[in-house]
Amino acid sequence: MRQKKFILQESELPTQWYNIQADMPNKPLPPLNPQTHQPLNADDLSHIFNKECSKQELDQEHAWIDIPEDVLEKYTFYRSTPLVRAYALEEALGTPAHIYFKNESTNPLGSHKINSALPQCYYCKQEGDTNVTTETGAGQWGAALSYAAKLYGLEAAVYQVKITMQQKPYRSSIMRTFGATVEGSPSMSTRAGKNIITRDPHHPGSLGTAISEAVELATTTPGCKYTLGSVLNHVALHQTVIGLEAEKQMAMAGEYPDTVIACFGGGSNFGGIAFPFMRHKIKDGKNTEFIAAEPESCPKLTRGKFEYDFGDEAGYTPLLPMYTLGHDFKPANIHAGGLRYHGAGMIISQLIKDGYMHGVDIPQLESFKSGMLFARTEGIIPAPESCHAIAATIREALKAKEKGEKKVILFCLSGHGLIDMPSYDSYINGDLQNYSVSDEEIEKFLKDVPQVEM
C-alpha cells in the first residue's frame, strides 16, 4: 500500500482567494430586502455582517481577492493540507479509478471551517467590533469561530442546533474551552427562539432556527457582528484555498480530476474545493463533472425549488435566490448535523441552474457504511458529513469499474469524526435508519416561501 501526501511549501500557498462570481456567465441574482423586495447593497448587509465581508459578498467584478497578510500568516500554522491518493480504498473497491482526497481534517480544529473563521474575525477586529455571534450544526463551525475569536480578542456567542448538541456534546465543550458561550437552539434567550418553542415545544432545532437567534443577537447588541460558516458567497470565497492548493498538488501528482465531489449542507467545502477547478470548465471548456452529495433526508439540490427564500426560520435574513425546501423545513434528526439546512448557497444554486454541477442524495445508512469502509482502508475516521462525499465517490468509482474506465476522482474530506463516535456506535449497533421526505411534505413547506418575481 502506497500513500503519497503532496504538501506545498509556504512560498507556494495561495495569497489570493478565487471569486468565481467574476467568471460566471450568469451572475447570481442579488439578495433582496424582505419588505421592499429591492436588491441590497453592501451597506445594507453591513448591519449584520462586517463591512469587508459585505463587499466580498456582492463582488462580481474581481476574480482574485488578496488574503490579508495577518490571515495568511495564520493559515501557515496549518496549511497546506495534504492531498492523498487513496490506494487502499481503490484496492478494496477493485476500481481502475484513481481516488484522491484533500484532507482538511489535519488542522487543529479538525475541519475546513477555520479557513473562513479567521478572515471573518480578522475583519471584525479591524473594524472595531468587540463581539461575534453565529450558528452551528454539528459544531465544526462553532469550534472554529470560537478559536478564531479568541485569537483576535473577540467575545463569541454560539447557537448550536439542539439535537446535535445532544448528539455531539464534546463539540460544545470545545467551544467553551476556547471561551465562547453556547446555547442550544431554539432557546429561550431570544424572541425568535421563544416564538419557535411556543409553536413547537419539542422542536429539535435546525440551522435555520440557530441562524435566526444569532442574527437577532447581532442586530440588537452594540459592537456585535454575525458570522456565517456556509451558504453565503464570501464564505465560499475564503474556502477556495482548498481547491487552489489541490490544483497545484494534483499537478505534482501528474493528474487532473475528471470528477470533483464534496458533501453539501450550504456549500462551503463544496465551493472551496470545486470553484478553482470549475473556473477551467467555465473559461476553458474542461469536461470535469462536479457532484454535491447531500442527505436523502434534506434534498434541496435534487428536489427543492429555485426561489427567493429566507436563510433562517424566523425570517430575519435577506431573501436569497436559492434551491430551497422552504425556510420552515424541519430536517430529520440525522447524525450529519452540518448538512441539515433547507437551502443552497446563491452561487451554487445558479451553477446548478446553469448545468455546471449536480447534486446526489445519500441515505444515512449508505453514508455510514461508506465511512466505515474508508476508515478501515485509509485509517481515518471521517465526520458523518464527509461520509456523504465518500459515498458519492464510491458510487463513481464502482461505475468506473463497471465500464472499465480509468478516471480520476477528487473529493474533499472536510473533517474527521473523532468527536462523532456515538454516531458510529449507533450505526454499528444497528440503531440508525434512513429518512426520506415525501413530495407532499416538501410541497407543504414550500407553500410558505415568499412570493417574489424572479
Steps between C-alpha positions, in 0.01 A plus 500: 500500500644836397384833638633828364438834662561795273576794730587846368777720632396816683608713203258307275187553711220707342530873573160579345153346518317417178166675442308287250225763471725706273524215247143367508311560173179547699567685824309407815186705552533761778378453857180699561354709778216284642262798528563686174638214287768744380863388455726555800837673485808450716392772744170318556680173571749667736224540761537124549848412368831684514554751220775315314307172482194698385707639211638156415149355505386719210828525305433370149794682341828389658599138439786516751483654847811541715523301821597742781859451613397424859252234386755351261749473785244311710419274203864390501449353848313210339510539122560347261285199576594165341369365173497121531455221246260245652679188375350271765143614427561450127624147567203416723260616228695330220461815292728629225414854618766705675351647817653805669380684808590844632534446873362804683476300825869549582478854632470555879123565480437178306311646202511749215295757690799689643584622146213749519484554879844665497428769238152573635636563850796694359269738314276543804799590715633741238164677488480546877247231587529335841261205468409239241212256493406208281307177460643152472359159415739217577732748668798519264422861408424597858832356614692679225326831563560473876871443446538777240311744724739425786800558271368848416380593848128481420218360714307222325143378553396182319151357446534125441215296356340332801487146364865503391602649834350186653657269240846663514547648850877530471473755218333750734772415756762598240327833441488572872865402533581779256291743707171515308155492653281227351119471490294214360263627229213565512557665838310731730770768477365670185159600374548279194580200718204561731263527203628173351468316832150643551393362161676168552622424855682190377675663202839323460657810348653557159758728348207724406395545865857557617563761228188690611623518858854604406380770259266637766784519751729675247241760405405583860849506656735799447842404364382153398505353150353180363741252342393214277666165436343409165239595237612857421737603223775645718524175699550291187754761384716448810479123462653504150842458661403131502457468124786736413738282699348184352561632148873529564511167681316316221754644257776361723327161476489535121121468479188714461159409645222372275262526796504730806277408796419648840222464754239774498317687774515865396798476267817616679727198454346413164567850367842498662627197311286531185509868397872521410458195272165621370658819365674280240165351401348848465796666327681217322230239440657233723263203519510449878191371682409665833285309749357632827398221741208591726293292746197320359305651790580860396497496118497868403730456200306215340142569614494860617375799298703797380332788682574805708482383861620592848826349619352448848176381656386827660547708185774733629740454208480656155313305234750281315462343152553133574387145455289458811269262681339795679643690797258320737624158387582275798773250403506154654735443793782350295851489645653720228391814683698734276288400197156562654427827319201588285675702228804515272737792455425758231805423286445125509129539429580699186767251393254211536238697308755553221607134491857532624447254788237276653398352832451142617305379803671261742299289751634511856584128514691514172700798627609320817573175313728700269664678793572165666664367184710814471607474865597135462699557182649849542525512881306824538158514668309762299238740632143388417476796263809389307359145483253632243787609274665160547174323410467703180866429419448126546198513269712667230792262552269197461352651183855528365555135592187390313606696190871420528576873505817643647372826641641737763273587793576772753294551815525723804535331838365806680543374857578207726247306708694451822238697696219320318559154640154472663362526146725217385397297806136549400576378148703200619225406746234517228317792659508736199249513219447675171270798476332622185259784446183474292401730217198604708722610791726701272201664335358593841817684606544667162156664534646745752783618273455876430350579162765694309518556126824351364 
